[in-house]
Amino acid sequence: MSKQSLAPIDSLPMSIYPPSVYPQPSFFESSSTIYPAIVIPAKRTGEIQKLLKDLVFQEPKRKSVYPVEENIDYLAGDIMNNGEKYDPRKERKLVLIRLSDKNTSESNGKNPTNTVEQCSEPQDAAVVNPMKSDPVFQDSRLQSLLTSAEVVALESNSTTCPQSRHEIRKSWVRLSTSPYSLLTVDQVLRRLLPTANHDVCHRDSENILIDEVPSSFEIAGHIAHVNLRSESLPYKYLIGKAILDKNPRIRVVVNKVGNIENEFRTFPMEIIAGEGLDLGLLERLCAGKAVEEEFVNHFAIDASADPGMKIQMKIGRQHQSLMEVQLKEHGCRFKLDFANVYWNSRLQGEHWRIVQHIVRNSEYRNKRTSESTDGGSTKKQEVCVVADAMAGVGPFAIPLTSANAPHYHTTPIICHANDLNPVSYKYLQNNAKINKCFADRLLLYNLDAREFIHKMNKDQVEVDHFIMNLPQMAPEFLDAFRGWTFNDTSTRPMVHVHCFDEKARSPEDTVRIETNVLQRCERALGCPGCLVHSESKNDEIEVKVIRDVGPKKNMLCVSFRLPLKVQGVEKISLRTIDDLRNTSNSTNKRQRDSVPESFVASKLSK
């Protein structure tokens, strides 16, 4: 089947392909195969399918029963307006297997898919007639059905139409070898978009070739989230349509249009497919037609922007219910506002790894404690204390403390969970109720991460594990541990810090990258060399690759025991810059800064 290239992008008024140019399913179907079939009464479909069970066509996700076809199974002249002469709705076509393939392959050893019946547009008698004489019709059950079938008389005036028709008769059907319903998102986009490795017949020299097909996406509940490169943005509505078509449970597809720029770890998004997208209005905007301002208040329109960025469907308050999703992860249920909290479904493996690490560590410690007690004495089971400084909606805190967790009664864990985002805090409270996380096991805070860490130390909470899951900047928050007061130097807390760094291409790169991330942590702690040059196994230093973020970027987790040296470093103050300068400039953000206490004292004394 010949493919029709998309129109040149320069011919589009807004340099964006509207959803309406998404092709029909036949566009994606490369070839077809003729199969033998029989026409049967619709009311006997189940009965005949059961009788011919081993002869009926069967492939995953494909049908074996189809409507009868005009000019193949009947003629237009057979039907009267009142439907008294012939009603095609009362018949079905049952597809059979191709025994001719098997016989051909056994006789000459060739692959049956190379037979003449498989072609792009098989219409001639040389192809169709062999299907009606396929060996499958020699089966005794089929022959009995065909010979004993009732003959239905027709009162037709047509000279081309037979005067009678058997109730059950031979036929054929053409099925696509790659139907649209069976194609993946990646296969659909490779046939639709002008990729650099396209076949010659698909290549579109008038459009920018895409180096990497944007077929990967994250799913959170009913939302699919993509992060499109600039070269793919002119096709964003087609990409969204493909994802929506191939994932029936998805209701809306969103695209990230900026980086995480705020302290709440959320990023701006646009809707590119599904609910919340006004298709009629979008078509008019893509065509460059004038639209009244009152109808475009939810669209961002910038004719001078780069291709693909000129039109954006902004996510606003009207989409609040659409952005609220419910999902399950490792036996726990979460509810969240995807547009206003931080959530990454691709981190579910890391969530579970940290949870299991903490549970196993606690179990091992309790086992050693019980073995060290005297025979006649008993010692109270130790409780593991976790402090999650950037808890979000609770992917670590909830499974650690849920009453539904398998370790709840055998390995008690108390978690102090904190997040600065008030929306995250609200959903964290809600998720705690949903998953039966009781107040004696889960304590919630809505503080800045540095303030939360200071509070743990000030309140003398003996934390066993700190979790800092803010990959963009978590290592910099380690400065909150400066001047830490250890109640017992033999029980230093484990710190798990997530961050981004480049992807290693060789063993030498791995060593260099691990050294870089450890030095980054050291600078924040104020203890140069305390991690890189540590030779003590008790420090339990580990740098682990968590996931592939991009072609040159990985997400890492750095775990270590909090170094004793931090207690000798001057503690930072959480006073804001605005407070120090005593300014009333309302344009300045009240963003917490980490500065030495001596610096604060010197400023306040002036």
C-alpha atoms as one frame of an Amber mdcrd trajectory, in Angstrom:
protein
   0.000   0.000   0.000   1.429   3.370  -0.931   2.007   5.795   1.877   1.115
   9.421   1.736   3.601  11.777   3.392   2.495  14.500   5.745   2.233  17.982
   4.262   5.431  20.084   4.505   5.600  21.789   7.870   6.241  25.150   6.180
   2.775  24.927   4.625   1.101  24.870   8.043   0.098  28.326   9.348   1.136
  27.549  12.935   3.785  24.872  12.169   1.756  22.230  14.031  -0.106  19.252
  12.564  -3.723  19.258  13.836  -5.304  16.010  15.101  -7.488  15.796  11.984
  -4.527  14.800   9.761  -4.083  11.569  11.743  -4.539   8.851   9.084  -7.170
   6.137   8.882  -6.152   2.661  10.164  -5.633   1.434   6.582  -2.682   3.856
   6.287  -0.676   1.766   8.744  -1.482  -1.640   7.239   1.382  -2.666   4.973
  -0.044  -5.813   3.292  -2.915  -8.295   3.448  -3.555 -12.029   3.138  -6.538
 -13.882   1.663  -8.145 -16.475   3.951 -10.863 -19.052   3.156 -14.193 -18.438
   4.833 -17.806 -19.563   4.911 -20.955 -17.471   5.014 -23.285 -18.690   7.769
 -26.590 -17.566   9.347 -25.880 -15.114  12.138 -28.091 -17.071  14.543 -25.966
 -20.219  14.062 -22.564 -18.522  14.621 -21.896 -20.025  18.025 -23.047 -23.489
  16.999 -20.841 -23.624  13.886 -17.828 -22.132  15.639 -18.023 -24.928  18.201
 -18.420 -27.590  15.494 -15.408 -26.329  13.482 -13.319 -25.353  16.490  -9.970
 -26.573  15.095 -10.611 -25.094  11.621 -11.532 -21.563  12.706  -8.926 -18.803
  12.300  -7.393 -17.907  15.663  -4.815 -15.196  16.376  -4.377 -13.083  19.520
  -6.477  -9.909  19.556  -8.024 -10.710  16.149 -11.585 -11.608  15.238 -12.710
 -14.728  13.389 -16.237 -13.490  12.577 -16.920 -10.549  10.230 -19.938  -9.029
   8.439 -20.609 -10.255   4.912 -19.212  -8.054   2.134 -20.980  -6.488  -0.811
 -19.824  -7.726  -4.262 -18.178 -10.726  -2.589 -21.008 -12.409  -0.680 -23.971
 -10.572  -2.147 -24.851  -7.880  -4.687 -26.416  -4.531  -4.068 -29.429  -5.581
  -6.176 -30.233  -8.364  -3.709 -31.415  -5.843  -1.132 -34.788  -4.136  -1.287
 -35.549  -0.998   0.626 -37.971  -2.821   2.876 -35.458  -5.593   3.479 -37.861
  -8.416   2.504 -35.667 -10.047  -0.167 -32.243 -10.226   1.498 -30.856  -8.819
   4.727 -27.019  -8.972   5.041 -27.342  -8.321   8.759 -28.703 -11.864   9.158
 -25.471 -13.439   7.874 -21.887 -13.604   9.110 -18.582 -14.605   7.596 -16.544
 -17.167   9.556 -12.814 -17.095   8.764 -11.030 -20.444   8.424  -7.385 -21.449
   8.624  -5.271 -21.691   5.436  -4.335 -25.336   4.924  -2.832 -24.383   1.561
   0.010 -22.720   3.482   0.769 -25.951   5.325   0.677 -28.101   2.213   2.888
 -25.688   0.280   5.492 -25.499   3.037   5.562 -29.311   3.413   5.980 -29.898
  -0.317   8.703 -27.401  -1.179  10.105 -26.353   2.235   9.320 -22.676   1.595
   7.933 -20.210   4.056   4.149 -20.133   3.498   4.092 -16.346   3.879   5.809
 -16.102   0.497   2.873 -17.661  -1.391   1.058 -15.719  -4.087  -1.974 -15.160
  -1.886  -0.091 -12.658   0.274   0.124  -9.367  -1.556  -0.763  -5.726  -1.234
  -3.991  -5.669  -3.301  -5.073  -9.243  -4.169  -8.272  -8.949  -6.176  -7.861
 -11.182  -9.247  -9.444 -14.618  -9.669  -6.071 -16.361  -9.614  -5.750 -15.385
  -5.975  -9.360 -15.631  -4.826 -10.391 -18.881  -6.537  -7.655 -21.003  -4.896
  -9.036 -19.886  -1.543 -12.421 -21.423  -2.400 -10.667 -24.700  -3.217  -8.390
 -24.607  -0.189  -7.832 -28.088   1.361  -9.669 -26.883   4.456 -12.955 -27.371
   2.536 -12.196 -31.104   2.200 -12.879 -31.600   5.889 -15.876 -33.881   6.311
 -17.621 -31.553   8.774 -17.381 -28.637   6.365 -18.531 -30.719   3.404 -21.509
 -31.923   5.388 -22.448 -28.337   6.273 -22.069 -27.128   2.690 -24.033 -29.967
   1.063 -26.840 -30.086   3.617 -27.296 -26.328   3.783 -30.769 -25.070   2.990
 -31.168 -23.340  -0.367 -32.729 -19.915  -0.032 -34.783 -18.793  -3.043 -34.402
 -15.249  -4.306 -36.883 -13.275  -6.380 -34.319 -11.172  -8.106 -34.651  -9.377
 -11.413 -30.902  -8.910 -11.624 -29.225 -10.719 -14.501 -25.957 -10.998 -12.588
 -27.356 -12.272  -9.325 -28.127 -16.010  -8.923 -31.754 -17.004  -8.521 -30.942
 -18.921  -5.319 -28.298 -18.950  -2.587 -27.180 -21.612  -0.130 -27.652 -20.783
   3.523 -24.019 -21.851   4.115 -21.565 -21.267   1.262 -17.884 -20.779   0.511
 -16.309 -17.338   0.584 -13.050 -15.573   1.341 -11.817 -12.600   3.325  -8.800
 -10.340   3.160  -7.110  -9.696   6.510  -4.256  -7.305   7.086  -0.967  -8.953
   8.081  -0.368  -6.020  10.437  -3.752  -4.560  11.451  -3.780  -1.238  13.241
  -5.318  -2.859  16.315  -2.192  -5.004  16.810   0.427  -2.302  16.239   2.269
  -0.782  19.186   2.690   2.961  19.714   6.266   2.661  18.482   5.210   0.861
  15.277   2.464   3.406  14.590   4.780   6.395  15.040   7.537   4.838  12.930
   5.085   4.559  10.029   3.646   8.017  10.587   6.555  10.307  11.463   9.455
  11.215   9.131  12.190   9.414  11.081  15.819   9.343  10.024  15.699   5.564
   9.459  12.441   5.539   7.482  12.013   3.337   4.459  12.538   5.168   1.173
   8.814   5.085   0.415   8.060   6.735   3.765  10.810   9.354   3.743   9.669
  12.939   3.765  12.465  15.180   2.534  10.441  18.347   3.116  10.177  17.838
   6.880  12.779  17.622   9.627  13.691  13.983  10.260  13.259  12.753  13.828
  16.300  10.948  15.201  14.438   9.090  17.964  10.798   8.011  17.820   9.061
   9.491  20.913   7.199   6.301  21.825   8.137   6.095  25.521   5.817   7.591
  28.098   4.934   7.358  31.758   1.502   6.284  32.971   0.005   7.573  36.208
  -3.543   6.329  36.625  -5.514   7.527  33.593  -2.822  10.038  32.530  -0.017
   9.401  30.042   2.915  11.782  30.352   5.483  12.385  27.607   8.547  14.576
  27.459   8.876  15.506  23.784  12.014  16.906  22.217  11.775  20.092  20.184
  12.015  18.183  16.878   8.888  16.183  17.773   6.729  19.112  18.925   5.155
  19.866  15.503   3.726  16.321  15.635   2.651  16.424  19.294  -1.092  16.099
  18.634  -0.493  13.100  16.339   1.771  11.492  18.950  -0.870  12.055  21.627
  -3.554  10.535  19.385  -1.416   7.407  18.825  -0.849   6.938  22.574  -4.556
   7.456  23.260  -5.619   4.970  20.558  -3.286   2.213  21.715  -4.039   2.535
  25.453  -7.793   2.287  26.106  -7.454   3.093  29.815  -5.770   6.430  29.138
  -8.094   9.428  29.260  -5.627  12.263  28.682  -2.075  12.676  27.359   0.094
  15.530  28.666   3.470  16.840  27.562   6.094  18.463  29.769   6.817  21.980
  28.457   9.471  23.110  30.930  11.876  22.040  33.640  11.190  21.729  37.359
  11.615  25.371  38.292   9.875  25.691  41.650  10.515  24.410  45.145   7.535
  22.041  44.907   9.158  19.884  42.173   6.278  20.369  39.729   6.655  21.334
  36.079   4.405  23.045  33.498   2.401  20.740  31.215   0.105  20.947  28.208
  -2.684  18.609  27.061  -1.997  17.042  23.657  -4.785  14.424  23.460  -7.915
  13.188  25.187 -10.308  14.845  27.579  -9.936  18.541  28.239  -8.791  19.309
  24.692 -11.264  21.288  22.572 -10.641  19.672  19.167 -12.833  22.083  17.208
 -11.087  25.121  18.635  -7.681  23.489  18.214  -8.336  22.801  14.519  -9.183
  26.476  13.952  -6.062  27.624  15.808  -3.824  25.242  13.855  -5.320  26.575
  10.631  -4.408  30.107  11.698  -8.034  31.233  11.822  -9.110  34.100  14.044
 -10.827  33.034  17.252 -12.553  35.234  19.797 -10.388  35.870  22.832 -12.953
  34.507  25.255 -12.629  31.057  23.648  -8.846  30.848  23.815  -8.216  31.881
  27.405  -6.958  28.377  28.147  -4.615  28.251  25.142  -1.193  29.881  25.034
  -0.700  31.246  21.512   2.586  32.696  20.315   2.990  32.947  16.544   6.667
  33.901  16.926   7.569  30.812  18.974   9.468  27.800  17.652   7.539  25.174
  15.614   5.386  23.078  17.885   5.367  25.706  20.641   3.058  28.237  19.002
  -0.058  26.608  20.468  -0.277  25.095  23.941  -3.349  23.841  25.788  -2.621
  25.048  29.302  -3.683  22.998  32.305  -5.843  25.179  34.519  -8.346  24.975
  37.338 -10.967  23.578  34.978  -8.791  20.458  34.642  -8.384  19.848  38.385
 -10.677  16.813  38.514  -9.114  15.431  35.331  -5.608  15.710  36.802  -6.544
  13.859  39.992  -5.567  10.223  39.612  -5.722   7.079  41.709  -3.153   4.330
  41.347  -1.666   1.334  43.093   1.948   0.641  43.887   3.234  -2.384  45.795
  -0.041  -3.047  47.578  -0.710   0.594  48.509  -3.273   2.966  46.979  -2.336
   6.541  46.184  -4.440   9.529  45.261  -2.756  12.641  43.877  -3.058  15.720
  41.685  -0.625  14.953  38.864  -0.319  18.609  37.830   0.511  19.945  41.290
   2.571  17.263  43.030   5.708  15.347  42.157   5.132  11.740  41.047   7.142
   9.435  38.800   5.756   5.949  38.153   9.111   4.881  36.732  10.542   5.094
  40.243   8.299   2.380  41.672  11.233  -0.060  41.598  13.370   2.378  43.581
  10.535   3.016  46.029  10.303  -0.708  46.712  14.097  -1.161  46.905  14.488
   1.473  49.631  11.470   0.173  51.566  12.765  -3.403  51.454  16.279  -2.295
  52.392  14.973  -0.528  55.502  12.709  -3.435  56.488  15.472  -6.042  56.063
  17.959  -3.841  57.921  15.534  -3.500  60.820  14.775  -7.239  60.861  18.479
  -8.068  60.931  19.110  -5.648  63.789  16.259  -7.086  65.845  17.485 -10.603
  65.187  20.967  -9.740  66.448  19.468  -8.032  69.491  17.398 -11.083  70.403
  20.412 -13.388  69.981  22.559 -11.214  72.265  20.116 -11.247  75.200  20.573
 -13.619  78.169  18.642 -16.841  78.153  16.270 -15.831  80.897  15.819 -12.199
  79.992  13.827 -10.542  77.237  14.543  -7.269  75.524  11.940  -5.022  73.960
  11.971  -5.072  70.168  13.718  -2.021  68.742  11.731   0.340  66.549  13.251
   1.552  63.274  12.873   5.304  62.779  12.826   6.785  59.254  12.825  10.474
  58.313  11.657  11.237  54.756  12.629  14.871  54.139  10.995  15.164  50.693
   8.130  12.696  51.107   5.804  13.878  48.334   2.512  11.971  48.547   4.193
   9.089  50.411   5.733   6.494  48.028   8.249   5.577  50.771   6.392   6.574
  53.949   3.072   4.849  53.167   4.369   1.296  52.430   6.751   1.555  55.402
   3.976   2.287  57.912   0.761   0.866  56.434  -1.113  -1.547  58.685  -1.627
  -3.648  55.547   2.129  -4.136  55.100   3.397  -7.688  55.827   6.066  -6.351
  58.208   3.681  -4.153  60.244   3.372  -6.464  63.280   6.790  -8.137  63.134
   9.030  -5.159  62.307   7.680  -1.884  63.727   8.732   1.191  61.764   8.008
   4.807  62.620   8.293   7.327  59.788   8.506  11.113  60.045   7.347  12.273
  56.590   7.740  15.863  55.420   7.015  17.867  52.295   7.039  21.614  51.680
   4.316  21.499  49.014   0.941  22.063  50.755  -0.842  20.098  48.013   1.490
  17.121  48.505   0.989  17.403  52.264  -2.800  17.272  51.813  -2.610  14.138
  49.657  -0.065  12.599  52.036  -2.608  12.967  54.845  -5.313  11.466  52.641
  -3.135   8.540  51.519  -2.269   7.811  55.155  -5.975   7.354  55.904  -6.595
   5.254  52.788  -3.763   2.847  53.648  -4.340   2.674  57.430  -1.160   4.473
  58.456  -1.889   5.313  62.082  -0.608   8.377  63.908   1.685   6.353  66.181
   3.583   5.089  63.128   3.384   7.973  60.651   4.017  11.578  61.698   3.484
  14.270  59.054   5.137  17.677  58.592   4.730  20.568  56.139   8.176  22.171
  56.439  11.190  23.118  54.393  13.492  20.070  54.129  16.364  21.809  55.971
  14.035  22.950  58.729  12.691  19.403  59.017  16.201  17.914  59.353  17.087
  20.486  62.009  13.872  19.666  63.876  14.752  15.959  63.965  18.089  16.794
  65.598  16.667  19.446  67.935  13.916  17.087  69.145  16.543  14.357  69.610
  14.754  11.938  67.302  17.115   8.974  66.900  16.718   8.509  63.151  18.008
   5.306  61.570  17.425   6.295  57.913  17.083   9.661  56.172  15.513   9.607
  52.684  16.140  12.604  50.408  14.404  11.969  47.085  14.854  15.253  45.226
  17.196  14.296  42.349  17.516  17.820  41.007  19.093  19.249  44.167  18.946
  16.804  47.106  22.757  16.692  47.665  22.768  20.448  48.311  20.296  19.925
  51.181  22.918  17.855  53.001  24.250  21.123  54.449  21.412  20.830  56.979
  23.464  18.092  58.701  26.319  20.482  59.525  26.786  20.714  63.279  24.757
  17.540  63.837  24.583  16.379  67.458  25.068  12.616  67.848  23.422  11.091
  70.926  25.368   7.907  70.315  28.270   7.896  67.853  27.905   4.128  67.406
  24.454   4.499  65.824  24.899   7.015  63.033  21.896   7.362  60.652  22.027
   6.074  57.084  21.390   8.785  54.483  19.900   7.924  51.067  20.278  10.829
  48.609  19.016  10.792  45.015  20.644  12.864  42.304  21.361  13.107  38.560
  24.705  12.728  36.831  26.124  11.786  33.456  25.970   8.262  32.076  29.135
   6.170  32.269  30.564   4.824  29.003  33.515   2.946  30.467  34.794   1.622
  33.843  36.950   4.746  34.137  33.843   6.897  33.673  32.092   4.974  36.446
  34.901   5.692  38.925  35.033   9.366  37.921  31.233   9.833  38.187  31.039
   8.123  41.579  33.849  10.360  42.830  32.028  13.436  41.498  28.751  12.678
  43.265  30.517  11.836  46.530  32.476  15.090  46.378  29.223  16.954  45.724
  27.823  15.438  48.934  31.037  16.274  50.815  30.865  19.942  49.824  27.333
  20.204  51.176  28.263  18.402  54.388  31.288  20.690  54.794  33.616  17.678
  55.244  36.019  17.353  52.278  37.264  13.801  51.893  34.904  12.265  54.453
  33.310  10.023  51.810  35.775   9.730  48.919  38.728   8.865  51.140  36.821
   6.843  53.696  38.358   3.419  54.290  35.944   2.253  56.974  33.396  -0.398
  56.023  31.187   0.991  58.771  30.507   4.040  56.588  28.553   1.738  54.197
  29.131   4.038  51.217  27.348   3.012  48.005  26.598   4.767  44.714  23.891
   2.955  42.760  22.482   3.659  39.275  18.684   3.774  39.617  17.443   4.378
  36.093  18.254   5.708  32.666  16.906   9.266  32.418  18.219  10.221  28.978
  20.889   9.428  26.379  23.564  11.041  28.559  21.949  11.131  31.973  21.344
   8.682  34.828  19.563   8.902  38.144  21.723   7.765  41.072  21.231   6.993
  44.741  24.095   7.745  47.135  23.859   5.941  50.489  26.237   6.422  53.429
  26.435   6.642  57.207  26.400  10.266  58.339  30.114  11.111  58.956  31.108
  12.004  62.511  33.058  14.968  61.131  29.823  16.931  60.516  29.462  17.599
  64.244  32.554  19.811  64.068  31.244  21.908  61.165  29.483  25.185  61.926
  25.734  24.784  61.797  23.766  26.682  59.147  20.924  29.087  59.874  17.553
  28.944  58.180  16.938  32.720  58.389  15.809  34.018  55.028  17.779  36.527
  53.014  14.880  38.955  53.275  14.992  38.788  57.082  18.736  39.354  57.167
  18.589  42.402  54.919  15.389  43.703  56.553  13.932  44.479  53.153  10.312
  44.760  52.127  10.932  44.128  48.436   7.881  42.060  47.522   9.423  40.842
  44.269  11.978  38.758  46.125  10.987  35.157  46.736  10.972  34.029  50.343
  13.197  31.095  49.531  15.078  29.577  52.424  18.829  30.032  52.323  21.519
  28.096  54.148  24.159  30.334  55.703  26.504  29.896  58.717  25.104  31.032
  62.064  28.149  33.286  62.567  27.206  35.118  59.357  23.662  35.636  60.644
  24.972  36.927  63.962  27.307  39.398  62.259  24.460  40.740  60.102  22.034
  41.083  62.981  24.607  42.902  65.107  24.943  45.707  62.556
